[in-house]
Amino acid sequence: MSTRIRIRVRMSARPIDEPHRAASQLELLFDLVFVVAVAAATAQLAHRIADGHALTGLAGFLQVFFAIWWAWMNFTWFASSYDTDDVAYRLLTMLQMAGVLVLAAGVPATAVGDYRAVAAGYLVMRIGLVAQWVRAGVEDPARRRTAFRYATGISVLQAGWLGWLVVAETGVVAPVFFLALVAAELAVPRWAERTRATTWHPHHIAERYGLFTIILLGESVLAAITGVRGALAADGISASFITIAVSGLVLLFALWWLYFLEPAGDGLRDRREGSYLWGYGHYGIFAALAALGAGLEVAVENTGHRLPASPLVISYAVAASVGVFLVLLWLVHVPIAARTVLRPGASLGCATVVFLLPLAAPWTGVAVVVAGIAAACTLLVACTITLERKGNPA
């Protein structure tokens, strides 16, 4: 896309088969803003795990991460169909970025049940998104009903989220209300696209998801470094410290390798109807990668001084994240691939091993468990590459 600033461009649907479609500079900036929000949510989860409140911390994390992920999802799929890169489009996108920053600033307060700043940030993001859909409806007559359905659905549900905020203050049926709103949010794209589908670009979407995966892996590195600093401050250099630090890095490399072994662009092009399960399933993949960063941070920090959390809990903070990632990585590609690169037997077998390893933590310690998880994932990478080469000889 040209770097010249476009003052005003008619917002019409971009071609599905547009050649050389890649993420724009504005999309990369948009992702960069989300780094702040994800980092805030990950840090909050790490503190809760370290304090021995992993389950309550996880519940809050999943709620906040849904807001982050859904805001990113909404923009990403809209941009794939209607990115004009003119002044109005840029300004409305930047408004959404401002909302993300407000949301990120409000994450620490959610620990005490205060979601007002998060809700305010979410409201700002939604205002920008609704304005984009209204503009698309006005300027793209062929998909006017689709665009206005999106704008209507998002607006109605935003009112619902404000209602949830009031309910959350009282604590009455707040979780049930939250889950109902989540289900309604996920239903909006299905409902809107029944009139006429938007023209999202399959390889562009696959690239955007891949870029966000890299961001989340980077967040895990950042979280692990935070744990290293804590251990160093406590003069906690030990064999366990070195083992977890090295194993954590190897583990992140292995998960990166596994994710990009499974190409999605062609599958999304050939089986567009499978995009809902593929796209929605990434909530679990992305949340698992973010939670892994929190687990690694606590695991490293635990080598410097004893934390309230038990070795079993800390080990499962890492293992559960990895196990969920492995299972979902295979599952989300089933609807869009005639044959998945990741073999179900190997993936599920590795996930089973990962889920069982923490049971040994009370006797072996966290470091051995993390090393075992890294070794299992590395072995899965090697097996997958070997089987793929045998099935597709050069």
N, C-alpha and C positions, 0 to 999 in steps of 0.2 A: 504494500500500500504506500502511496506517495506520502512524503513527509510534509508537503505543502498544506497549509491550513485551509480547509474548505469552509467558507463562510456559511453557505447554505446549500444543502443537497436534499433532494427529495428522498424520503425514507421508503424505499421499495425493497422487496425481498431479494436477497443475494442468491446467486445460483448455487444449487446443491453441489454441482460438479465444477465449481470454480477452481481453475488450476493454481497450484502454488499458494494455496490459502494457508496462512500461518498466523500465529498470535501477533497482534499489533503492539506497538509501544505502550498504548494506553492500557491494554489488557495486562501487560507485564507490570505496569505501575499499580493497577488495581490489585493484582496478586500480592505485590509488595506490602500494601496496606494491611492485607489480611495476615501477614506475618505477625504483626503486633497483636491482633486479636487472638490468634492461635497461641502465641507465646504466653499471653495473660491467662488463658484457660488452662494451658499445660502447667504453668507455675502453680496455679491454684490447686490443681489435682495433685501435684507432687507434694505440696504442703499437707494436704489431707491424708495422703497415703503415709507420709512420714509420721504424722501425729497419731496414726492408728485408726483413722476414720475413713478407710478406703471405700467402703460401699456407699456411704453418704456422699463422699466426695465424688464418686463416680456418677451418681445420680445427677448431681448438680452440673458436672462436666458435660454429660450427654445432653442436657437441656441447653446449655450455653453453646455447645458445639453445633447443635442442630441449627440454632439461629445463624451462626457463622457460615456453616456449610450451605444452608438453604439460600442465604443472601448471595453467596458466591455462585451457586447453581443457577439462580434466576438470572443473574447478569450474564453468565457465561453462555447459556443457551439463547438468550435474547440477542446477544452480540453476534453469535454465529449466524443468525438470520438477518439482522438489521443494522449491523455496524456501518454507519455512514461516515464516521470520523469528522464530522463538521463541528462547528462551534457549539451548537445546541446539544449535540450528542455528548461532546466532551464535558460540557458544564454539568449536565445531568448525571454523567458518570462520576464526576468529581464530587457531586453532592452525595452520591451513594458512598464514596470513599470516606467522606466526613462522618457519615453515619457509622461506618465501621469503626472509626477511631473513638467515637463516643461510646459505642458498645464495648470496645476493648477497655476503655477507662472504667467502665462500670462492672467489669468482671470480678474484681476483688470484693466488692460489696455483696455479691451473690452468696458469699460464704455465710452471711448472717441473714439471708433471705430477702435482701434488698435488690430487686430487679428493675428499679426505676430507670437507672441510667442505661441499662441494657435495652429496655423497652423503648426509651427515647431514641437511642441510636438506631434501633430496628425501624422505628417510625420514619426517621429521616431517610434511611435507605429505601424504604417502600415508596415514599413520596417520589423520589427520583425514578424508581422503576415504573410506577404507574404512569408518570408523565411520558416515559419512553413508549409504553404500550399505547397510550392515547394518541401520541403522535403517529405511531405506526398504523393505527386504525384509521386516522384521518388521511394519511398519505398513501396507503396501500389498499385501495378499494377491494382487490381480490381476496384479501385476508382480513377485511375489516371486522367481521363478526368474531374471528379468532382473537384478534388483538383486543377488542372491547371485552370479550369474555375474560381474558387474562386480567385486564384492568379492573373489571368488576369483581372477579374472584379475589384478587389480591386486596382490594379496598375493603371488601366485606370481612375478610379474615383479619385484616389489620385492626378493624374495630373489635373483632373477637379477641385479639391478643391484648388490646387495652382492657377489655373486660377481664381477661385472665389475670392481668396485673392487679386489678382490684381484688379478685378472688384470692390470689396468692398472698396478699397482705393479711387476709383473714385466716388462710390455711385450710379453708373449707373446700373439699374435693378438688383442690388445685391440680394434683397429678392427673386425675381423670379428665379435667378440662384441658390440660396441656396435651394429652394424648389424642383427644378428639380434634383439637386444632391441628395437630401434626397430620393426622389422617386426612383432614380436609385440605390442608396445604398440598399434600401429595396428590390429591385427586384433581386439583385445579388444572394442571397441564393436560391430563386425560380429557377432562370435560371441555376445555378450550379448543383442543386440537381435533375434536370430533367434527367440527364444522369444516375446517380445512387445515391441513398440517403446515407448520412453519418449515422454512427451508434451511434448517441447520446443516452445517457442513460436517460430514462424518470424520474426516481426517483432522479438521480443525478442532472438533470436540475432543477427539482422542489425544491430540497434542495438549490441549488445555488441561485435561485431567492428568496427563503425565507431568506437566509443569507443576501442578498443585501437589502431586505426590512428591516431587523433588523438594518442594518447599517444606512439606511435613517431615521428610527425612532430615532436612536441614534443621528443623526445629528440635528434632531428637538429638542432633549433634549439639545444639546450643544448650539443651536441657542437661545433657551429660556433662558438658563443660561446667555448668553451674554446680553440679554435684562434685566435680573434680576440685573446683575452687573451695567448696565447703570442706572437703577431705584434707586439702592442703593446708587450709587455715587451722585445722585441728591436728596438723602434723601427722596425717594419717597415711603416709606412704607405707605400703605393705604389699605382700604377695597378692592378697585379695584385691587390693586397689588396682594393681597392674593387670591382674587377670580380668577384672570386670571392664576396665578401660579398653583393653585390647579386644576382648570378646564383644563388647558393645559395638565397637567400630566394625568388626568383621560381620556382625549380625546386620547392621545397617547396610553394608555393602551387599550382603546376600539378599536382603529384602528388595533393594533397588534392582538387582539383577533379575530376580524372579518377576517383579512387576513388568519390566520391559522385555521379558522373554515372550510375553503374551500380547501380540499386536492387536489393537482394537479397531483401527481405522477401516480396514477392509470389511470386517465383520459388521460394523455399524452401517457401512454403505450397502451391504448385501441384505441385511436383516434389520431394517430401521425399526420394525415393530418391537424388536428386543431391546431397544434403547432405554425403555423405562426401567426394566430390571437392572440393566447394566449401570445406568446413571444413579438410580436410587441405592443400589447395592454398595456404591462407593461411599455412602455415608459411613457404613461400618468399617470399610478399609481406611478411610481418612481418619476416623475417630480412633481406630486401633493404632495407627502410626503416631498420632498426637499423644495418645495415652502411653505408648511405648517410651516416648521421651521422658514423661514423668516417672515411669518405672525405672528407667536407667539412671535418672538423676538421683532418685532415692537409694538405689542399689550402690552407687558410687559413694554417696554421702555417708551411707551406713558403715563404710570401711573406716571412716575417720573417727566416728563416735557412735555409740549405740543409740539407736532411735527407738521410740515407743513401739513402732510397728515390728512385728515378729518376722523372722527370716522367711517363714512360709508366705506371709502376706506380701512381702517385698518381691519374693520370687514369682508369685502369681501376678503381680503388677506387670512384670515383664512377659511371663509366659502366656497369660491370657490375651494380651495385646497381639503377640506374635501368632498364637493359635487362631484367633479370629481373623487376622489378616490372611493367613494361609488358606483357610476354608473359604472365605469370601472371594479371594482372588480367583479361585477356581470356579466358584458358583456364578459370579457375575459374567463370566465369559461363555458359560454354557448356552444362554439364549442367542448369542450372536456369532458363535463359531461352530462350523461343521465338526471340527475336531480341535479340542483345546490342547495347547502345547503342554500345559501342566496336566500330568496324568492324575486322575482322581485317586487311584490307589496310593501313589507316592505322596500326593499332597495331604490326603487325609491321614495317612500313616505318619507322616512327619508331624502333623498337627497333634495327633494322639500322643506321640512321644513328648512333644513340647508341653502338653497339658499335664503329663504324668511326672515330669522331671522335678517340679517344685515339691513334690511329696517327700523328696530326700533332703530338702533344705535344712530341717532341724538337725540333721547329722552331718551333712557335707558343707553347709554354709551356702550363702547366696552366690558367691563367686563361681563355685563349681556348677551350680544350676545354670547361670548365665552362659558359662563356657559351653555347657552341654547343648543349650538352645542354639547358640551360634554354630556349633558343630553340626547339629541336625539340619539347620537351614542351608549350611554350606554343602552338605552332602546332597540335599534336595536339588540345589542348583546344578551340581555335577551330574547327578543322575538324569535330570531333565535335559541337559545339554547333550549328554551321551545318547539318550533314547531318541532325541530329535534328529541327531546326525544319522543314526542308524535308519530312521524312518525316511529321511530325506538326504541320501548321500549326494555329495557334490559331483 
